[in-house]
């Protein structure tokens, strides 16, 4: 079908959406004290946070680069931007 190279990008999108939904499901009903307690308990070290943010940002940039490199003037270019976002 020509969409095989979309698979990692779709997986990345599903992972991000799942993480966001899971986080909101856990913290939605918390009051301020519970939120503070949860944040202190779950807080990773600064280096871990920096590595995760940097890794996610680089993976996203690579994904956008792949989409730009694979863009063609047919129907694929209408699908590519929506997967990138």
RONU-701390 format. One record per atom (N, C-alpha, C): residue number from 0; atom name; x, y, z. Coordinates in Angstrom, 3 decimals, m for minus. Layout:
# RONU-701390
+-----+------+----------+----------+----------+
| seq | atom |        u |        v |        w |
+-----+------+----------+----------+----------+
| NUM |   CA |        X |        Y |        Z |
...
+-----+------+----------+----------+----------+
END
This chain:
# RONU-701390
+-----+------+----------+----------+----------+
| seq | atom |        u |        v |        w |
+-----+------+----------+----------+----------+
|   0 |    N |    0.804 |   m1.206 |    0.000 |
|   0 |   CA |    0.000 |    0.000 |    0.000 |
|   0 |    C |    0.843 |    1.265 |    0.000 |
|   1 |    N |    2.104 |    1.170 |    0.338 |
|   1 |   CA |    2.941 |    2.351 |    0.350 |
|   1 |    C |    2.893 |    3.132 |    1.654 |
|   2 |    N |    2.227 |    2.596 |    2.664 |
|   2 |   CA |    2.108 |    3.304 |    3.933 |
|   2 |    C |    2.939 |    2.660 |    5.040 |
|   3 |    N |    3.832 |    1.743 |    4.692 |
|   3 |   CA |    4.621 |    1.053 |    5.714 |
|   3 |    C |    5.450 |    2.016 |    6.545 |
|   4 |    N |    5.946 |    3.060 |    5.952 |
|   4 |   CA |    6.795 |    3.987 |    6.694 |
|   4 |    C |    5.994 |    4.851 |    7.660 |
|   5 |    N |    4.647 |    4.781 |    7.590 |
|   5 |   CA |    3.808 |    5.473 |    8.567 |
|   5 |    C |    3.740 |    4.719 |    9.898 |
|   6 |    N |    4.041 |    3.454 |    9.898 |
|   6 |   CA |    3.852 |    2.620 |   11.091 |
|   6 |    C |    4.544 |    3.165 |   12.343 |
|   7 |    N |    5.830 |    3.528 |   12.300 |
|   7 |   CA |    6.447 |    4.075 |   13.515 |
|   7 |    C |    5.799 |    5.385 |   13.966 |
|   8 |    N |    5.381 |    6.203 |   13.013 |
|   8 |   CA |    4.761 |    7.477 |   13.368 |
|   8 |    C |    3.392 |    7.270 |   13.996 |
|   9 |    N |    2.641 |    6.332 |   13.470 |
|   9 |   CA |    1.336 |    6.021 |   14.052 |
|   9 |    C |    1.528 |    5.424 |   15.448 |
|  10 |    N |    2.523 |    4.571 |   15.606 |
|  10 |   CA |    2.833 |    4.018 |   16.924 |
|  10 |    C |    3.207 |    5.107 |   17.921 |
|  11 |    N |    3.987 |    6.075 |   17.481 |
|  11 |   CA |    4.368 |    7.198 |   18.336 |
|  11 |    C |    3.130 |    7.989 |   18.754 |
|  12 |    N |    2.230 |    8.250 |   17.808 |
|  12 |   CA |    0.991 |    8.975 |   18.120 |
|  12 |    C |    0.120 |    8.196 |   19.107 |
|  13 |    N |    0.003 |    6.892 |   18.900 |
|  13 |   CA |   m0.810 |    6.066 |   19.804 |
|  13 |    C |   m0.190 |    6.050 |   21.203 |
|  14 |    N |    1.117 |    5.943 |   21.281 |
|  14 |   CA |    1.798 |    5.966 |   22.576 |
|  14 |    C |    1.550 |    7.289 |   23.302 |
|  15 |    N |    1.666 |    8.397 |   22.593 |
|  15 |   CA |    1.450 |    9.708 |   23.214 |
|  15 |    C |    0.008 |    9.866 |   23.681 |
|  16 |    N |   m0.951 |    9.453 |   22.858 |
|  16 |   CA |   m2.366 |    9.564 |   23.234 |
|  16 |    C |   m2.694 |    8.659 |   24.421 |
|  17 |    N |   m2.124 |    7.461 |   24.444 |
|  17 |   CA |   m2.353 |    6.544 |   25.557 |
|  17 |    C |   m1.773 |    7.103 |   26.850 |
|  18 |    N |   m0.578 |    7.643 |   26.777 |
|  18 |   CA |    0.047 |    8.230 |   27.966 |
|  18 |    C |   m0.786 |    9.400 |   28.493 |
|  19 |    N |   m1.246 |   10.248 |   27.586 |
|  19 |   CA |   m2.052 |   11.393 |   27.993 |
|  19 |    C |   m3.366 |   10.942 |   28.631 |
|  20 |    N |   m4.048 |    9.988 |   28.019 |
|  20 |   CA |   m5.320 |    9.498 |   28.561 |
|  20 |    C |   m5.109 |    8.818 |   29.917 |
|  21 |    N |   m4.052 |    8.036 |   30.039 |
|  21 |   CA |   m3.765 |    7.344 |   31.301 |
|  21 |    C |   m3.489 |    8.358 |   32.413 |
|  22 |    N |   m2.689 |    9.376 |   32.103 |
|  22 |   CA |   m2.371 |   10.395 |   33.102 |
|  22 |    C |   m3.622 |   11.127 |   33.562 |
|  23 |    N |   m4.464 |   11.543 |   32.618 |
|  23 |   CA |   m5.694 |   12.249 |   32.986 |
|  23 |    C |   m6.639 |   11.346 |   33.766 |
|  24 |    N |   m6.701 |   10.072 |   33.418 |
|  24 |   CA |   m7.572 |    9.144 |   34.146 |
|  24 |    C |   m7.122 |    8.991 |   35.596 |
|  25 |    N |   m5.817 |    9.031 |   35.822 |
|  25 |   CA |   m5.294 |    8.877 |   37.178 |
|  25 |    C |   m5.506 |   10.139 |   38.008 |
|  26 |    N |   m5.232 |   11.312 |   37.439 |
|  26 |   CA |   m5.227 |   12.533 |   38.254 |
|  26 |    C |   m6.509 |   13.353 |   38.186 |
|  27 |    N |   m7.475 |   12.961 |   37.384 |
|  27 |   CA |   m8.673 |   13.779 |   37.180 |
|  27 |    C |   m9.409 |   14.089 |   38.485 |
|  28 |    N |   m9.550 |   13.127 |   39.358 |
|  28 |   CA |  m10.353 |   13.318 |   40.565 |
|  28 |    C |   m9.544 |   13.809 |   41.770 |
|  29 |    N |   m8.269 |   14.078 |   41.596 |
|  29 |   CA |   m7.434 |   14.506 |   42.722 |
|  29 |    C |   m7.751 |   15.935 |   43.144 |
|  30 |    N |   m7.698 |   16.158 |   44.455 |
|  30 |   CA |   m7.772 |   17.527 |   44.961 |
|  30 |    C |   m6.334 |   18.068 |   45.011 |
|  31 |    N |   m6.139 |   19.343 |   45.366 |
|  31 |   CA |   m4.776 |   19.902 |   45.351 |
|  31 |    C |   m3.769 |   19.137 |   46.212 |
|  32 |    N |   m4.185 |   18.685 |   47.381 |
|  32 |   CA |   m3.254 |   17.956 |   48.255 |
|  32 |    C |   m2.861 |   16.611 |   47.645 |
|  33 |    N |   m3.829 |   15.904 |   47.070 |
|  33 |   CA |   m3.523 |   14.619 |   46.433 |
|  33 |    C |   m2.630 |   14.820 |   45.211 |
|  34 |    N |   m2.881 |   15.886 |   44.462 |
|  34 |   CA |   m2.058 |   16.171 |   43.289 |
|  34 |    C |   m0.614 |   16.428 |   43.701 |
|  35 |    N |   m0.415 |   17.224 |   44.742 |
|  35 |   CA |    0.941 |   17.509 |   45.227 |
|  35 |    C |    1.628 |   16.239 |   45.716 |
|  36 |    N |    0.898 |   15.408 |   46.435 |
|  36 |   CA |    1.464 |   14.156 |   46.933 |
|  36 |    C |    1.844 |   13.230 |   45.786 |
|  37 |    N |    0.977 |   13.130 |   44.800 |
|  37 |   CA |    1.243 |   12.277 |   43.641 |
|  37 |    C |    2.446 |   12.795 |   42.855 |
|  38 |    N |    2.527 |   14.110 |   42.689 |
|  38 |   CA |    3.639 |   14.696 |   41.940 |
|  38 |    C |    4.968 |   14.442 |   42.642 |
|  39 |    N |    4.991 |   14.551 |   43.956 |
|  39 |   CA |    6.227 |   14.295 |   44.695 |
|  39 |    C |    6.620 |   12.823 |   44.623 |
|  40 |    N |    5.635 |   11.942 |   44.683 |
|  40 |   CA |    5.901 |   10.502 |   44.639 |
|  40 |    C |    6.386 |   10.073 |   43.259 |
|  41 |    N |    5.790 |   10.609 |   42.210 |
|  41 |   CA |    6.086 |   10.187 |   40.843 |
|  41 |    C |    7.240 |   10.943 |   40.203 |
|  42 |    N |    7.755 |   11.979 |   40.862 |
|  42 |   CA |    8.757 |   12.826 |   40.228 |
|  42 |    C |   10.071 |   12.080 |   40.020 |
|  43 |    N |   10.479 |   11.925 |   38.766 |
|  43 |   CA |   11.788 |   11.321 |   38.506 |
|  43 |    C |   12.884 |   12.380 |   38.695 |
|  44 |    N |   14.118 |   11.962 |   38.615 |
|  44 |   CA |   15.224 |   12.902 |   38.748 |
|  44 |    C |   15.298 |   13.855 |   37.564 |
|  45 |    N |   16.005 |   14.950 |   37.750 |
|  45 |   CA |   16.131 |   15.956 |   36.692 |
|  45 |    C |   16.756 |   15.371 |   35.422 |
|  46 |    N |   17.768 |   14.551 |   35.582 |
|  46 |   CA |   18.434 |   13.986 |   34.409 |
|  46 |    C |   17.498 |   13.066 |   33.635 |
|  47 |    N |   16.661 |   12.330 |   34.341 |
|  47 |   CA |   15.702 |   11.445 |   33.680 |
|  47 |    C |   14.690 |   12.255 |   32.892 |
|  48 |    N |   14.171 |   13.310 |   33.501 |
|  48 |   CA |   13.197 |   14.167 |   32.817 |
|  48 |    C |   13.825 |   14.796 |   31.586 |
|  49 |    N |   15.038 |   15.309 |   31.727 |
|  49 |   CA |   15.716 |   15.926 |   30.592 |
|  49 |    C |   15.923 |   14.921 |   29.463 |
|  50 |    N |   16.348 |   13.715 |   29.798 |
|  50 |   CA |   16.573 |   12.682 |   28.782 |
|  50 |    C |   15.272 |   12.299 |   28.084 |
|  51 |    N |   14.184 |   12.172 |   28.844 |
|  51 |   CA |   12.897 |   11.818 |   28.237 |
|  51 |    C |   12.381 |   12.916 |   27.320 |
|  52 |    N |   12.474 |   14.160 |   27.750 |
|  52 |   CA |   12.008 |   15.272 |   26.915 |
|  52 |    C |   12.865 |   15.400 |   25.665 |
|  53 |    N |   14.168 |   15.306 |   25.822 |
|  53 |   CA |   15.062 |   15.394 |   24.671 |
|  53 |    C |   14.818 |   14.243 |   23.697 |
|  54 |    N |   14.665 |   13.035 |   24.217 |
|  54 |   CA |   14.391 |   11.883 |   23.353 |
|  54 |    C |   13.077 |   12.017 |   22.607 |
|  55 |    N |   12.042 |   12.466 |   23.298 |
|  55 |   CA |   10.747 |   12.669 |   22.645 |
|  55 |    C |   10.800 |   13.743 |   21.581 |
|  56 |    N |   11.490 |   14.843 |   21.873 |
|  56 |   CA |   11.611 |   15.928 |   20.898 |
|  56 |    C |   12.385 |   15.470 |   19.662 |
|  57 |    N |   13.470 |   14.744 |   19.876 |
|  57 |   CA |   14.254 |   14.256 |   18.737 |
|  57 |    C |   13.467 |   13.243 |   17.908 |
|  58 |    N |   12.737 |   12.360 |   18.570 |
|  58 |   CA |   11.922 |   11.390 |   17.835 |
|  58 |    C |   10.853 |   12.099 |   17.012 |
|  59 |    N |   10.264 |   13.136 |   17.557 |
|  59 |   CA |    9.253 |   13.886 |   16.818 |
|  59 |    C |    9.867 |   14.593 |   15.615 |
|  60 |    N |   11.033 |   15.183 |   15.799 |
|  60 |   CA |   11.699 |   15.845 |   14.676 |
|  60 |    C |   12.088 |   14.848 |   13.586 |
|  61 |    N |   12.549 |   13.685 |   13.979 |
|  61 |   CA |   12.868 |   12.646 |   12.993 |
|  61 |    C |   11.609 |   12.247 |   12.233 |
|  62 |    N |   10.492 |   12.125 |   12.942 |
|  62 |   CA |    9.227 |   11.793 |   12.287 |
|  62 |    C |    8.811 |   12.829 |   11.269 |
|  63 |    N |    8.931 |   14.091 |   11.614 |
|  63 |   CA |    8.596 |   15.157 |   10.666 |
|  63 |    C |    9.554 |   15.117 |    9.482 |
|  64 |    N |   10.833 |   14.872 |    9.749 |
|  64 |   CA |   11.799 |   14.761 |    8.657 |
|  64 |    C |   11.482 |   13.613 |    7.716 |
|  65 |    N |   11.071 |   12.477 |    8.264 |
|  65 |   CA |   10.683 |   11.330 |    7.427 |
|  65 |    C |    9.485 |   11.695 |    6.566 |
|  66 |    N |    8.506 |   12.352 |    7.156 |
|  66 |   CA |    7.327 |   12.743 |    6.385 |
|  66 |    C |    7.683 |   13.721 |    5.276 |
|  67 |    N |    8.544 |   14.671 |    5.554 |
|  67 |   CA |    8.950 |   15.620 |    4.518 |
|  67 |    C |    9.747 |   14.928 |    3.416 |
|  68 |    N |   10.597 |   13.974 |    3.795 |
|  68 |   CA |   11.400 |   13.265 |    2.802 |
|  68 |    C |   10.550 |   12.355 |    1.925 |
|  69 |    N |    9.491 |   11.783 |    2.489 |
|  69 |   CA |    8.657 |   10.842 |    1.752 |
|  69 |    C |    7.478 |   11.510 |    1.046 |
|  70 |    N |    7.299 |   12.811 |    1.234 |
|  70 |   CA |    6.134 |   13.495 |    0.659 |
|  70 |    C |    6.157 |   13.399 |   m0.867 |
|  71 |    N |    5.009 |   13.076 |   m1.410 |
|  71 |   CA |    4.829 |   12.996 |   m2.857 |
|  71 |    C |    3.571 |   13.774 |   m3.208 |
|  72 |    N |    3.433 |   14.167 |   m4.447 |
|  72 |   CA |    2.269 |   14.988 |   m4.817 |
|  72 |    C |    0.973 |   14.199 |   m5.018 |
|  73 |    N |    0.884 |   13.007 |   m4.492 |
|  73 |   CA |   m0.360 |   12.244 |   m4.639 |
|  73 |    C |   m1.110 |   12.214 |   m3.312 |
|  74 |    N |   m1.937 |   11.226 |   m3.096 |
|  74 |   CA |   m2.798 |   11.162 |   m1.915 |
|  74 |    C |   m2.040 |   11.006 |   m0.603 |
|  75 |    N |   m0.796 |   10.550 |   m0.638 |
|  75 |   CA |   m0.030 |   10.341 |    0.584 |
|  75 |    C |    0.231 |   11.668 |    1.296 |
|  76 |    N |    0.417 |   12.741 |    0.545 |
|  76 |   CA |    0.733 |   14.018 |    1.181 |
|  76 |    C |   m0.436 |   14.572 |    1.972 |
|  77 |    N |   m1.632 |   14.127 |    1.698 |
|  77 |   CA |   m2.755 |   14.578 |    2.520 |
|  77 |    C |   m2.827 |   13.805 |    3.833 |
|  78 |    N |   m2.281 |   12.608 |    3.871 |
|  78 |   CA |   m2.279 |   11.802 |    5.083 |
|  78 |    C |   m1.080 |   12.150 |    5.966 |
|  79 |    N |    0.055 |   12.438 |    5.373 |
|  79 |   CA |    1.291 |   12.656 |    6.117 |
|  79 |    C |    1.202 |   13.762 |    7.169 |
|  80 |    N |    0.701 |   14.947 |    6.856 |
|  80 |   CA |    0.650 |   15.982 |    7.903 |
|  80 |    C |   m0.239 |   15.603 |    9.078 |
|  81 |    N |   m1.320 |   14.896 |    8.833 |
|  81 |   CA |   m2.204 |   14.523 |    9.939 |
|  81 |    C |   m1.544 |   13.501 |   10.859 |
|  82 |    N |   m0.734 |   12.626 |   10.320 |
|  82 |   CA |   m0.020 |   11.656 |   11.148 |
|  82 |    C |    1.100 |   12.349 |   11.915 |
|  83 |    N |    1.727 |   13.347 |   11.311 |
|  83 |   CA |    2.823 |   14.062 |   11.966 |
|  83 |    C |    2.345 |   14.836 |   13.175 |
|  84 |    N |    1.126 |   15.337 |   13.111 |
|  84 |   CA |    0.593 |   16.123 |   14.226 |
|  84 |    C |    0.112 |   15.180 |   15.279 |
+-----+------+----------+----------+----------+
END
